[in-house]
Structure formats: C-alpha cells, structure tokens
Amino acid sequence: MRGEYSVVQFFVDESYEKVLEFVDAEEAVRKAIALCQTVGARVGTTKRVIITDGGDFTSWEWIFGKGITFPPEVAGRQL
C-alpha cells in the first residue's frame, strides 16, 4: 500500500531534491525531522524542508533560521 506524502529539501542554489515519495505520514515526518538535523541544515546549505500531501499541498515546513513554520500550531519550534 502506498502512502500519499512526499518529502522535499531545498538548497541555497535554488535546487531541490525529492527525498521520499508516496510514503505514510509517520515515515514522512521521521525523514523530514532527520533532514532538519543534518550538517547542511545546521550550516544553512539546506534552506527548507517540506512534506506535501497527495494533492501537492504543504503539510509541514521547516526553514533554516526560523525552525518549523507550518502548521501554525507548531510554528517557531526549532529542531
């Protein structure tokens, strides 16, 4: 059974990488959090990590220097 979530990371050179596709919510969150704790995320070469759902809507977002910015109930939290 395929999930509906994807995880994407964005870099300072405006490129991006789709890290996971069609996974369940738990796997997507685990991977997104792990990406936010990499060396690249700590020094700023990774500037954004998102989880999108099956409709390509952003379900979760982390931005370098800001922490989690979406959803609003967890916005501002650092990882």
mmCIF file of the N, C-alpha and C atoms, coordinates in Angstrom:
data_MODEL
# 
_entry.id   MODEL 
# 
loop_
_atom_site.group_PDB 
_atom_site.id 
_atom_site.type_symbol 
_atom_site.label_atom_id 
_atom_site.label_alt_id 
_atom_site.label_comp_id 
_atom_site.label_asym_id 
_atom_site.label_entity_id 
_atom_site.label_seq_id 
_atom_site.pdbx_PDB_ins_code 
_atom_site.Cartn_x 
_atom_site.Cartn_y 
_atom_site.Cartn_z 
_atom_site.occupancy 
_atom_site.B_iso_or_equiv 
_atom_site.pdbx_formal_charge 
_atom_site.auth_seq_id 
_atom_site.auth_comp_id 
_atom_site.auth_asym_id 
_atom_site.auth_atom_id 
_atom_site.pdbx_PDB_model_num 
ATOM 1   N N  . MET A 1 1  ? 0.840  -1.187 0.000  1.00 0.00 ? 1  MET A N  1 
ATOM 2   C CA . MET A 1 1  ? 0.000  0.000  0.000  1.00 0.00 ? 1  MET A CA 1 
ATOM 3   C C  . MET A 1 1  ? 0.882  1.248  0.000  1.00 0.00 ? 1  MET A C  1 
ATOM 4   N N  . ARG A 1 2  ? 0.581  2.174  -0.885 1.00 0.00 ? 2  ARG A N  1 
ATOM 5   C CA . ARG A 1 2  ? 1.363  3.405  -0.989 1.00 0.00 ? 2  ARG A CA 1 
ATOM 6   C C  . ARG A 1 2  ? 0.737  4.499  -0.142 1.00 0.00 ? 2  ARG A C  1 
ATOM 7   N N  . GLY A 1 3  ? 1.599  5.313  0.454  1.00 0.00 ? 3  GLY A N  1 
ATOM 8   C CA . GLY A 1 3  ? 1.134  6.468  1.198  1.00 0.00 ? 3  GLY A CA 1 
ATOM 9   C C  . GLY A 1 3  ? 0.958  7.647  0.263  1.00 0.00 ? 3  GLY A C  1 
ATOM 10  N N  . GLU A 1 4  ? 0.539  8.761  0.831  1.00 0.00 ? 4  GLU A N  1 
ATOM 11  C CA . GLU A 1 4  ? 0.285  9.922  -0.018 1.00 0.00 ? 4  GLU A CA 1 
ATOM 12  C C  . GLU A 1 4  ? 1.256  11.076 0.198  1.00 0.00 ? 4  GLU A C  1 
ATOM 13  N N  . TYR A 1 5  ? 2.270  10.901 1.030  1.00 0.00 ? 5  TYR A N  1 
ATOM 14  C CA . TYR A 1 5  ? 3.142  12.017 1.388  1.00 0.00 ? 5  TYR A CA 1 
ATOM 15  C C  . TYR A 1 5  ? 4.492  11.959 0.683  1.00 0.00 ? 5  TYR A C  1 
ATOM 16  N N  . SER A 1 6  ? 5.049  13.144 0.432  1.00 0.00 ? 6  SER A N  1 
ATOM 17  C CA . SER A 1 6  ? 6.378  13.286 -0.150 1.00 0.00 ? 6  SER A CA 1 
ATOM 18  C C  . SER A 1 6  ? 7.180  14.243 0.723  1.00 0.00 ? 6  SER A C  1 
ATOM 19  N N  . VAL A 1 7  ? 8.504  14.074 0.724  1.00 0.00 ? 7  VAL A N  1 
ATOM 20  C CA . VAL A 1 7  ? 9.412  14.935 1.474  1.00 0.00 ? 7  VAL A CA 1 
ATOM 21  C C  . VAL A 1 7  ? 10.393 15.543 0.477  1.00 0.00 ? 7  VAL A C  1 
ATOM 22  N N  . VAL A 1 8  ? 10.536 16.869 0.531  1.00 0.00 ? 8  VAL A N  1 
ATOM 23  C CA . VAL A 1 8  ? 11.406 17.591 -0.394 1.00 0.00 ? 8  VAL A CA 1 
ATOM 24  C C  . VAL A 1 8  ? 12.304 18.522 0.408  1.00 0.00 ? 8  VAL A C  1 
ATOM 25  N N  . GLN A 1 9  ? 13.607 18.553 0.027  1.00 0.00 ? 9  GLN A N  1 
ATOM 26  C CA . GLN A 1 9  ? 14.509 19.521 0.642  1.00 0.00 ? 9  GLN A CA 1 
ATOM 27  C C  . GLN A 1 9  ? 15.014 20.476 -0.433 1.00 0.00 ? 9  GLN A C  1 
ATOM 28  N N  . PHE A 1 10 ? 15.190 21.732 -0.036 1.00 0.00 ? 10 PHE A N  1 
ATOM 29  C CA . PHE A 1 10 ? 15.616 22.798 -0.937 1.00 0.00 ? 10 PHE A CA 1 
ATOM 30  C C  . PHE A 1 10 ? 16.972 23.321 -0.481 1.00 0.00 ? 10 PHE A C  1 
ATOM 31  N N  . PHE A 1 11 ? 17.795 23.737 -1.451 1.00 0.00 ? 11 PHE A N  1 
ATOM 32  C CA . PHE A 1 11 ? 19.157 24.166 -1.167 1.00 0.00 ? 11 PHE A CA 1 
ATOM 33  C C  . PHE A 1 11 ? 19.372 25.631 -1.528 1.00 0.00 ? 11 PHE A C  1 
ATOM 34  N N  . VAL A 1 12 ? 20.472 26.194 -1.059 1.00 0.00 ? 12 VAL A N  1 
ATOM 35  C CA . VAL A 1 12 ? 20.744 27.622 -1.263 1.00 0.00 ? 12 VAL A CA 1 
ATOM 36  C C  . VAL A 1 12 ? 20.903 27.987 -2.738 1.00 0.00 ? 12 VAL A C  1 
ATOM 37  N N  . ASP A 1 13 ? 21.267 27.043 -3.582 1.00 0.00 ? 13 ASP A N  1 
ATOM 38  C CA . ASP A 1 13 ? 21.432 27.347 -5.014 1.00 0.00 ? 13 ASP A CA 1 
ATOM 39  C C  . ASP A 1 13 ? 20.111 27.248 -5.784 1.00 0.00 ? 13 ASP A C  1 
ATOM 40  N N  . GLU A 1 14 ? 18.988 27.179 -5.048 1.00 0.00 ? 14 GLU A N  1 
ATOM 41  C CA . GLU A 1 14 ? 17.634 27.097 -5.608 1.00 0.00 ? 14 GLU A CA 1 
ATOM 42  C C  . GLU A 1 14 ? 17.289 25.723 -6.176 1.00 0.00 ? 14 GLU A C  1 
ATOM 43  N N  . SER A 1 15 ? 18.184 24.747 -6.049 1.00 0.00 ? 15 SER A N  1 
ATOM 44  C CA . SER A 1 15 ? 17.851 23.390 -6.471 1.00 0.00 ? 15 SER A CA 1 
ATOM 45  C C  . SER A 1 15 ? 17.079 22.700 -5.348 1.00 0.00 ? 15 SER A C  1 
ATOM 46  N N  . TYR A 1 16 ? 16.511 21.556 -5.658 1.00 0.00 ? 16 TYR A N  1 
ATOM 47  C CA . TYR A 1 16 ? 15.782 20.795 -4.651 1.00 0.00 ? 16 TYR A CA 1 
ATOM 48  C C  . TYR A 1 16 ? 15.919 19.305 -4.939 1.00 0.00 ? 16 TYR A C  1 
ATOM 49  N N  . GLU A 1 17 ? 15.598 18.512 -3.932 1.00 0.00 ? 17 GLU A N  1 
ATOM 50  C CA . GLU A 1 17 ? 15.636 17.061 -4.056 1.00 0.00 ? 17 GLU A CA 1 
ATOM 51  C C  . GLU A 1 17 ? 14.377 16.479 -3.434 1.00 0.00 ? 17 GLU A C  1 
ATOM 52  N N  . LYS A 1 18 ? 13.658 15.675 -4.190 1.00 0.00 ? 18 LYS A N  1 
ATOM 53  C CA . LYS A 1 18 ? 12.518 14.948 -3.642 1.00 0.00 ? 18 LYS A CA 1 
ATOM 54  C C  . LYS A 1 18 ? 13.097 13.697 -2.990 1.00 0.00 ? 18 LYS A C  1 
ATOM 55  N N  . VAL A 1 19 ? 13.125 13.682 -1.674 1.00 0.00 ? 19 VAL A N  1 
ATOM 56  C CA . VAL A 1 19 ? 13.797 12.633 -0.915 1.00 0.00 ? 19 VAL A CA 1 
ATOM 57  C C  . VAL A 1 19 ? 12.943 11.379 -0.797 1.00 0.00 ? 19 VAL A C  1 
ATOM 58  N N  . LEU A 1 20 ? 11.652 11.542 -0.561 1.00 0.00 ? 20 LEU A N  1 
ATOM 59  C CA . LEU A 1 20 ? 10.719 10.417 -0.457 1.00 0.00 ? 20 LEU A CA 1 
ATOM 60  C C  . LEU A 1 20 ? 9.439  10.757 -1.211 1.00 0.00 ? 20 LEU A C  1 
ATOM 61  N N  . GLU A 1 21 ? 8.814  9.736  -1.779 1.00 0.00 ? 21 GLU A N  1 
ATOM 62  C CA . GLU A 1 21 ? 7.518  9.881  -2.435 1.00 0.00 ? 21 GLU A CA 1 
ATOM 63  C C  . GLU A 1 21 ? 6.609  8.741  -2.029 1.00 0.00 ? 21 GLU A C  1 
ATOM 64  N N  . PHE A 1 22 ? 5.336  9.042  -1.898 1.00 0.00 ? 22 PHE A N  1 
ATOM 65  C CA . PHE A 1 22 ? 4.306  8.028  -1.656 1.00 0.00 ? 22 PHE A CA 1 
ATOM 66  C C  . PHE A 1 22 ? 4.577  7.190  -0.406 1.00 0.00 ? 22 PHE A C  1 
ATOM 67  N N  . VAL A 1 23 ? 4.848  7.891  0.690  1.00 0.00 ? 23 VAL A N  1 
ATOM 68  C CA . VAL A 1 23 ? 5.050  7.216  1.973  1.00 0.00 ? 23 VAL A CA 1 
ATOM 69  C C  . VAL A 1 23 ? 3.951  7.635  2.934  1.00 0.00 ? 23 VAL A C  1 
ATOM 70  N N  . ASP A 1 24 ? 3.821  6.911  4.050  1.00 0.00 ? 24 ASP A N  1 
ATOM 71  C CA . ASP A 1 24 ? 2.806  7.286  5.038  1.00 0.00 ? 24 ASP A CA 1 
ATOM 72  C C  . ASP A 1 24 ? 3.296  8.478  5.865  1.00 0.00 ? 24 ASP A C  1 
ATOM 73  N N  . ALA A 1 25 ? 2.405  9.046  6.644  1.00 0.00 ? 25 ALA A N  1 
ATOM 74  C CA . ALA A 1 25 ? 2.701  10.260 7.406  1.00 0.00 ? 25 ALA A CA 1 
ATOM 75  C C  . ALA A 1 25 ? 3.851  10.055 8.384  1.00 0.00 ? 25 ALA A C  1 
ATOM 76  N N  . GLU A 1 26 ? 3.869  8.935  9.069  1.00 0.00 ? 26 GLU A N  1 
ATOM 77  C CA . GLU A 1 26 ? 4.918  8.694  10.058 1.00 0.00 ? 26 GLU A CA 1 
ATOM 78  C C  . GLU A 1 26 ? 6.303  8.659  9.416  1.00 0.00 ? 26 GLU A C  1 
ATOM 79  N N  . GLU A 1 27 ? 6.436  7.964  8.297  1.00 0.00 ? 27 GLU A N  1 
ATOM 80  C CA . GLU A 1 27 ? 7.727  7.896  7.614  1.00 0.00 ? 27 GLU A CA 1 
ATOM 81  C C  . GLU A 1 27 ? 8.142  9.273  7.094  1.00 0.00 ? 27 GLU A C  1 
ATOM 82  N N  . ALA A 1 28 ? 7.187  10.027 6.574  1.00 0.00 ? 28 ALA A N  1 
ATOM 83  C CA . ALA A 1 28 ? 7.485  11.372 6.065  1.00 0.00 ? 28 ALA A CA 1 
ATOM 84  C C  . ALA A 1 28 ? 7.988  12.280 7.180  1.00 0.00 ? 28 ALA A C  1 
ATOM 85  N N  . VAL A 1 29 ? 7.339  12.259 8.324  1.00 0.00 ? 29 VAL A N  1 
ATOM 86  C CA . VAL A 1 29 ? 7.749  13.113 9.442  1.00 0.00 ? 29 VAL A CA 1 
ATOM 87  C C  . VAL A 1 29 ? 9.127  12.704 9.955  1.00 0.00 ? 29 VAL A C  1 
ATOM 88  N N  . ARG A 1 30 ? 9.361  11.423 10.078 1.00 0.00 ? 30 ARG A N  1 
ATOM 89  C CA . ARG A 1 30 ? 10.685 10.962 10.543 1.00 0.00 ? 30 ARG A CA 1 
ATOM 90  C C  . ARG A 1 30 ? 11.794 11.440 9.615  1.00 0.00 ? 30 ARG A C  1 
ATOM 91  N N  . LYS A 1 31 ? 11.586 11.315 8.311  1.00 0.00 ? 31 LYS A N  1 
ATOM 92  C CA . LYS A 1 31 ? 12.607 11.732 7.347  1.00 0.00 ? 31 LYS A CA 1 
ATOM 93  C C  . LYS A 1 31 ? 12.783 13.246 7.355  1.00 0.00 ? 31 LYS A C  1 
ATOM 94  N N  . ALA A 1 32 ? 11.679 13.989 7.415  1.00 0.00 ? 32 ALA A N  1 
ATOM 95  C CA . ALA A 1 32 ? 11.769 15.454 7.414  1.00 0.00 ? 32 ALA A CA 1 
ATOM 96  C C  . ALA A 1 32 ? 12.545 15.945 8.638  1.00 0.00 ? 32 ALA A C  1 
ATOM 97  N N  . ILE A 1 33 ? 12.258 15.393 9.795  1.00 0.00 ? 33 ILE A N  1 
ATOM 98  C CA . ILE A 1 33 ? 12.975 15.792 11.008 1.00 0.00 ? 33 ILE A CA 1 
ATOM 99  C C  . ILE A 1 33 ? 14.449 15.445 10.891 1.00 0.00 ? 33 ILE A C  1 
ATOM 100 N N  . ALA A 1 34 ? 14.747 14.268 10.361 1.00 0.00 ? 34 ALA A N  1 
ATOM 101 C CA . ALA A 1 34 ? 16.151 13.882 10.175 1.00 0.00 ? 34 ALA A CA 1 
ATOM 102 C C  . ALA A 1 34 ? 16.868 14.855 9.242  1.00 0.00 ? 34 ALA A C  1 
ATOM 103 N N  . LEU A 1 35 ? 16.201 15.284 8.171  1.00 0.00 ? 35 LEU A N  1 
ATOM 104 C CA . LEU A 1 35 ? 16.810 16.236 7.240  1.00 0.00 ? 35 LEU A CA 1 
ATOM 105 C C  . LEU A 1 35 ? 17.076 17.586 7.894  1.00 0.00 ? 35 LEU A C  1 
ATOM 106 N N  . CYS A 1 36 ? 16.232 17.965 8.836  1.00 0.00 ? 36 CYS A N  1 
ATOM 107 C CA . CYS A 1 36 ? 16.393 19.246 9.535  1.00 0.00 ? 36 CYS A CA 1 
ATOM 108 C C  . CYS A 1 36 ? 17.533 19.209 10.552 1.00 0.00 ? 36 CYS A C  1 
ATOM 109 N N  . GLN A 1 37 ? 18.080 18.042 10.795 1.00 0.00 ? 37 GLN A N  1 
ATOM 110 C CA . GLN A 1 37 ? 19.154 17.886 11.767 1.00 0.00 ? 37 GLN A CA 1 
ATOM 111 C C  . GLN A 1 37 ? 20.490 17.532 11.116 1.00 0.00 ? 37 GLN A C  1 
ATOM 112 N N  . THR A 1 38 ? 20.559 17.579 9.788  1.00 0.00 ? 38 THR A N  1 
ATOM 113 C CA . THR A 1 38 ? 21.799 17.270 9.084  1.00 0.00 ? 38 THR A CA 1 
ATOM 114 C C  . THR A 1 38 ? 22.778 18.432 9.194  1.00 0.00 ? 38 THR A C  1 
ATOM 115 N N  . VAL A 1 39 ? 24.019 18.180 8.817  1.00 0.00 ? 39 VAL A N  1 
ATOM 116 C CA . VAL A 1 39 ? 25.034 19.241 8.801  1.00 0.00 ? 39 VAL A CA 1 
ATOM 117 C C  . VAL A 1 39 ? 24.592 20.369 7.871  1.00 0.00 ? 39 VAL A C  1 
ATOM 118 N N  . GLY A 1 40 ? 24.062 20.015 6.709  1.00 0.00 ? 40 GLY A N  1 
ATOM 119 C CA . GLY A 1 40 ? 23.600 21.032 5.760  1.00 0.00 ? 40 GLY A CA 1 
ATOM 120 C C  . GLY A 1 40 ? 22.529 21.932 6.335  1.00 0.00 ? 40 GLY A C  1 
ATOM 121 N N  . ALA A 1 41 ? 21.620 21.342 7.098  1.00 0.00 ? 41 ALA A N  1 
ATOM 122 C CA . ALA A 1 41 ? 20.560 22.134 7.731  1.00 0.00 ? 41 ALA A CA 1 
ATOM 123 C C  . ALA A 1 41 ? 21.117 23.004 8.846  1.00 0.00 ? 41 ALA A C  1 
ATOM 124 N N  . ARG A 1 42 ? 22.137 22.537 9.523  1.00 0.00 ? 42 ARG A N  1 
ATOM 125 C CA . ARG A 1 42 ? 22.726 23.310 10.628 1.00 0.00 ? 42 ARG A CA 1 
ATOM 126 C C  . ARG A 1 42 ? 23.554 24.490 10.138 1.00 0.00 ? 42 ARG A C  1 
ATOM 127 N N  . VAL A 1 43 ? 24.206 24.336 8.978  1.00 0.00 ? 43 VAL A N  1 
ATOM 128 C CA . VAL A 1 43 ? 25.040 25.430 8.462  1.00 0.00 ? 43 VAL A CA 1 
ATOM 129 C C  . VAL A 1 43 ? 24.319 26.292 7.433  1.00 0.00 ? 43 VAL A C  1 
ATOM 130 N N  . GLY A 1 44 ? 23.165 25.824 6.954  1.00 0.00 ? 44 GLY A N  1 
ATOM 131 C CA . GLY A 1 44 ? 22.357 26.648 6.064  1.00 0.00 ? 44 GLY A CA 1 
ATOM 132 C C  . GLY A 1 44 ? 22.422 26.310 4.598  1.00 0.00 ? 44 GLY A C  1 
ATOM 133 N N  . THR A 1 45 ? 23.133 25.256 4.201  1.00 0.00 ? 45 THR A N  1 
ATOM 134 C CA . THR A 1 45 ? 23.101 24.875 2.786  1.00 0.00 ? 45 THR A CA 1 
ATOM 135 C C  . THR A 1 45 ? 21.778 24.209 2.423  1.00 0.00 ? 45 THR A C  1 
ATOM 136 N N  . THR A 1 46 ? 21.145 23.571 3.403  1.00 0.00 ? 46 THR A N  1 
ATOM 137 C CA . THR A 1 46 ? 19.755 23.142 3.254  1.00 0.00 ? 46 THR A CA 1 
ATOM 138 C C  . THR A 1 46 ? 18.916 24.269 3.835  1.00 0.00 ? 46 THR A C  1 
ATOM 139 N N  . LYS A 1 47 ? 18.092 24.895 3.000  1.00 0.00 ? 47 LYS A N  1 
ATOM 140 C CA . LYS A 1 47 ? 17.366 26.070 3.492  1.00 0.00 ? 47 LYS A CA 1 
ATOM 141 C C  . LYS A 1 47 ? 15.901 25.823 3.799  1.00 0.00 ? 47 LYS A C  1 
ATOM 142 N N  . ARG A 1 48 ? 15.361 24.695 3.318  1.00 0.00 ? 48 ARG A N  1 
ATOM 143 C CA . ARG A 1 48 ? 13.934 24.433 3.547  1.00 0.00 ? 48 ARG A CA 1 
ATOM 144 C C  . ARG A 1 48 ? 13.665 22.949 3.390  1.00 0.00 ? 48 ARG A C  1 
ATOM 145 N N  . VAL A 1 49 ? 12.755 22.418 4.204  1.00 0.00 ? 49 VAL A N  1 
ATOM 146 C CA . VAL A 1 49 ? 12.292 21.032 4.099  1.00 0.00 ? 49 VAL A CA 1 
ATOM 147 C C  . VAL A 1 49 ? 10.776 21.069 4.214  1.00 0.00 ? 49 VAL A C  1 
ATOM 148 N N  . ILE A 1 50 ? 10.094 20.362 3.309  1.00 0.00 ? 50 ILE A N  1 
ATOM 149 C CA . ILE A 1 50 ? 8.633  20.319 3.364  1.00 0.00 ? 50 ILE A CA 1 
ATOM 150 C C  . ILE A 1 50 ? 8.125  18.888 3.230  1.00 0.00 ? 50 ILE A C  1 
ATOM 151 N N  . ILE A 1 51 ? 6.926  18.691 3.737  1.00 0.00 ? 51 ILE A N  1 
ATOM 152 C CA . ILE A 1 51 ? 6.154  17.479 3.481  1.00 0.00 ? 51 ILE A CA 1 
ATOM 153 C C  . ILE A 1 51 ? 4.926  17.926 2.706  1.00 0.00 ? 51 ILE A C  1 
ATOM 154 N N  . THR A 1 52 ? 4.655  17.271 1.584  1.00 0.00 ? 52 THR A N  1 
ATOM 155 C CA . THR A 1 52 ? 3.453  17.568 0.818  1.00 0.00 ? 52 THR A CA 1 
ATOM 156 C C  . THR A 1 52 ? 2.533  16.352 0.825  1.00 0.00 ? 52 THR A C  1 
ATOM 157 N N  . ASP A 1 53 ? 1.240  16.616 0.690  1.00 0.00 ? 53 ASP A N  1 
ATOM 158 C CA . ASP A 1 53 ? 0.277  15.518 0.652  1.00 0.00 ? 53 ASP A CA 1 
ATOM 159 C C  . ASP A 1 53 ? -0.041 15.146 -0.797 1.00 0.00 ? 53 ASP A C  1 
ATOM 160 N N  . GLY A 1 54 ? -0.978 14.226 -0.975 1.00 0.00 ? 54 GLY A N  1 
ATOM 161 C CA . GLY A 1 54 ? -1.320 13.733 -2.300 1.00 0.00 ? 54 GLY A CA 1 
ATOM 162 C C  . GLY A 1 54 ? -1.847 14.789 -3.254 1.00 0.00 ? 54 GLY A C  1 
ATOM 163 N N  . GLY A 1 55 ? -2.362 15.891 -2.727 1.00 0.00 ? 55 GLY A N  1 
ATOM 164 C CA . GLY A 1 55 ? -2.834 16.988 -3.560 1.00 0.00 ? 55 GLY A CA 1 
ATOM 165 C C  . GLY A 1 55 ? -1.762 18.034 -3.806 1.00 0.00 ? 55 GLY A C  1 
ATOM 166 N N  . ASP A 1 56 ? -0.520 17.764 -3.396 1.00 0.00 ? 56 ASP A N  1 
ATOM 167 C CA . ASP A 1 56 ? 0.636  18.648 -3.512 1.00 0.00 ? 56 ASP A CA 1 
ATOM 168 C C  . ASP A 1 56 ? 0.500  19.904 -2.649 1.00 0.00 ? 56 ASP A C  1 
ATOM 169 N N  . PHE A 1 57 ? -0.258 19.797 -1.559 1.00 0.00 ? 57 PHE A N  1 
ATOM 170 C CA . PHE A 1 57 ? -0.356 20.869 -0.583 1.00 0.00 ? 57 PHE A CA 1 
ATOM 171 C C  . PHE A 1 57 ? 0.697  20.653 0.497  1.00 0.00 ? 57 PHE A C  1 
ATOM 172 N N  . THR A 1 58 ? 1.304  21.723 0.954  1.00 0.00 ? 58 THR A N  1 
ATOM 173 C CA . THR A 1 58 ? 2.296  21.614 2.015  1.00 0.00 ? 58 THR A CA 1 
ATOM 174 C C  . THR A 1 58 ? 1.601  21.283 3.326  1.00 0.00 ? 58 THR A C  1 
ATOM 175 N N  . SER A 1 59 ? 2.053  20.212 3.963  1.00 0.00 ? 59 SER A N  1 
ATOM 176 C CA . SER A 1 59 ? 1.501  19.765 5.238  1.00 0.00 ? 59 SER A CA 1 
ATOM 177 C C  . SER A 1 59 ? 2.391  20.137 6.411  1.00 0.00 ? 59 SER A C  1 
ATOM 178 N N  . TRP A 1 60 ? 3.669  20.392 6.123  1.00 0.00 ? 60 TRP A N  1 
ATOM 179 C CA . TRP A 1 60 ? 4.661  20.670 7.164  1.00 0.00 ? 60 TRP A CA 1 
ATOM 180 C C  . TRP A 1 60 ? 5.824  21.390 6.501  1.00 0.00 ? 60 TRP A C  1 
ATOM 181 N N  . GLU A 1 61 ? 6.400  22.390 7.200  1.00 0.00 ? 61 GLU A N  1 
ATOM 182 C CA . GLU A 1 61 ? 7.510  23.139 6.623  1.00 0.00 ? 61 GLU A CA 1 
ATOM 183 C C  . GLU A 1 61 ? 8.499  23.554 7.706  1.00 0.00 ? 61 GLU A C  1 
ATOM 184 N N  . TRP A 1 62 ? 9.775  23.424 7.392  1.00 0.00 ? 62 TRP A N  1 
ATOM 185 C CA . TRP A 1 62 ? 10.877 23.905 8.223  1.00 0.00 ? 62 TRP A CA 1 
ATOM 186 C C  . TRP A 1 62 ? 11.730 24.805 7.345  1.00 0.00 ? 62 TRP A C  1 
ATOM 187 N N  . ILE A 1 63 ? 12.154 25.960 7.906  1.00 0.00 ? 63 ILE A N  1 
ATOM 188 C CA . ILE A 1 63 ? 13.019 26.892 7.180  1.00 0.00 ? 63 ILE A CA 1 
ATOM 189 C C  . ILE A 1 63 ? 14.241 27.187 8.036  1.00 0.00 ? 63 ILE A C  1 
ATOM 190 N N  . PHE A 1 64 ? 15.411 27.158 7.407  1.00 0.00 ? 64 PHE A N  1 
ATOM 191 C CA . PHE A 1 64 ? 16.658 27.457 8.101  1.00 0.00 ? 64 PHE A CA 1 
ATOM 192 C C  . PHE A 1 64 ? 16.559 28.823 8.797  1.00 0.00 ? 64 PHE A C  1 
ATOM 193 N N  . GLY A 1 65 ? 16.952 28.854 10.049 1.00 0.00 ? 65 GLY A N  1 
ATOM 194 C CA . GLY A 1 65 ? 16.942 30.094 10.833 1.00 0.00 ? 65 GLY A CA 1 
ATOM 195 C C  . GLY A 1 65 ? 15.608 30.422 11.479 1.00 0.00 ? 65 GLY A C  1 
ATOM 196 N N  . LYS A 1 66 ? 14.545 29.745 11.053 1.00 0.00 ? 66 LYS A N  1 
ATOM 197 C CA . LYS A 1 66 ? 13.216 30.006 11.607 1.00 0.00 ? 66 LYS A CA 1 
ATOM 198 C C  . LYS A 1 66 ? 12.644 28.804 12.350 1.00 0.00 ? 66 LYS A C  1 
ATOM 199 N N  . GLY A 1 67 ? 13.077 27.606 11.982 1.00 0.00 ? 67 GLY A N  1 
ATOM 200 C CA . GLY A 1 67 ? 12.501 26.392 12.554 1.00 0.00 ? 67 GLY A CA 1 
ATOM 201 C C  . GLY A 1 67 ? 11.258 25.996 11.796 1.00 0.00 ? 67 GLY A C  1 
ATOM 202 N N  . ILE A 1 68 ? 10.349 25.312 12.477 1.00 0.00 ? 68 ILE A N  1 
ATOM 203 C CA . ILE A 1 68 ? 9.103  24.866 11.855 1.00 0.00 ? 68 ILE A CA 1 
ATOM 204 C C  . ILE A 1 68 ? 8.197  26.084 11.676 1.00 0.00 ? 68 ILE A C  1 
ATOM 205 N N  . THR A 1 69 ? 7.746  26.298 10.446 1.00 0.00 ? 69 THR A N  1 
ATOM 206 C CA . THR A 1 69 ? 6.888  27.450 10.155 1.00 0.00 ? 69 THR A CA 1 
ATOM 207 C C  . THR A 1 69 ? 5.447  27.050 9.835  1.00 0.00 ? 69 THR A C  1 
ATOM 208 N N  . PHE A 1 70 ? 5.219  25.771 9.591  1.00 0.00 ? 70 PHE A N  1 
ATOM 209 C CA . PHE A 1 70 ? 3.878  25.284 9.285  1.00 0.00 ? 70 PHE A CA 1 
ATOM 210 C C  . PHE A 1 70 ? 3.791  23.829 9.704  1.00 0.00 ? 70 PHE A C  1 
ATOM 211 N N  . PRO A 1 71 ? 2.737  23.419 10.326 1.00 0.00 ? 71 PRO A N  1 
ATOM 212 C CA . PRO A 1 71 ? 1.464  24.080 10.579 1.00 0.00 ? 71 PRO A CA 1 
ATOM 213 C C  . PRO A 1 71 ? 1.573  25.086 11.727 1.00 0.00 ? 71 PRO A C  1 
ATOM 214 N N  . PRO A 1 72 ? 0.634  26.009 11.786 1.00 0.00 ? 72 PRO A N  1 
ATOM 215 C CA . PRO A 1 72 ? 0.693  27.097 12.770 1.00 0.00 ? 72 PRO A CA 1 
ATOM 216 C C  . PRO A 1 72 ? 0.798  26.640 14.222 1.00 0.00 ? 72 PRO A C  1 
ATOM 217 N N  . GLU A 1 73 ? 0.184  25.516 14.562 1.00 0.00 ? 73 GLU A N  1 
ATOM 218 C CA . GLU A 1 73 ? 0.204  25.093 15.966 1.00 0.00 ? 73 GLU A CA 1 
ATOM 219 C C  . GLU A 1 73 ? 1.584  24.663 16.444 1.00 0.00 ? 73 GLU A C  1 
ATOM 220 N N  . VAL A 1 74 ? 2.521  24.432 15.527 1.00 0.00 ? 74 VAL A N  1 
ATOM 221 C CA . VAL A 1 74 ? 3.884  24.091 15.938 1.00 0.00 ? 74 VAL A CA 1 
ATOM 222 C C  . VAL A 1 74 ? 4.915  25.082 15.413 1.00 0.00 ? 74 VAL A C  1 
ATOM 223 N N  . ALA A 1 75 ? 4.453  26.148 14.780 1.00 0.00 ? 75 ALA A N  1 
ATOM 224 C CA . ALA A 1 75 ? 5.352  27.142 14.185 1.00 0.00 ? 75 ALA A CA 1 
ATOM 225 C C  . ALA A 1 75 ? 6.281  27.733 15.242 1.00 0.00 ? 75 ALA A C  1 
ATOM 226 N N  . GLY A 1 76 ? 7.521  27.959 14.824 1.00 0.00 ? 76 GLY A N  1 
ATOM 227 C CA . GLY A 1 76 ? 8.513  28.567 15.700 1.00 0.00 ? 76 GLY A CA 1 
ATOM 228 C C  . GLY A 1 76 ? 9.349  27.570 16.477 1.00 0.00 ? 76 GLY A C  1 
ATOM 229 N N  . ARG A 1 77 ? 9.008  26.311 16.421 1.00 0.00 ? 77 ARG A N  1 
ATOM 230 C CA . ARG A 1 77 ? 9.778  25.293 17.141 1.00 0.00 ? 77 ARG A CA 1 
ATOM 231 C C  . ARG A 1 77 ? 11.047 24.982 16.380 1.00 0.00 ? 77 ARG A C  1 
ATOM 232 N N  . GLN A 1 78 ? 12.142 24.921 17.078 1.00 0.00 ? 78 GLN A N  1 
ATOM 233 C CA . GLN A 1 78 ? 13.412 24.530 16.492 1.00 0.00 ? 78 GLN A CA 1 
ATOM 234 C C  . GLN A 1 78 ? 13.606 23.030 16.643 1.00 0.00 ? 78 GLN A C  1 
ATOM 235 N N  . LEU A 1 79 ? 14.324 22.443 15.732 1.00 0.00 ? 79 LEU A N  1 
ATOM 236 C CA . LEU A 1 79 ? 14.656 21.008 15.830 1.00 0.00 ? 79 LEU A CA 1 
ATOM 237 C C  . LEU A 1 79 ? 16.110 20.853 16.145 1.00 0.00 ? 79 LEU A C  1 
# 
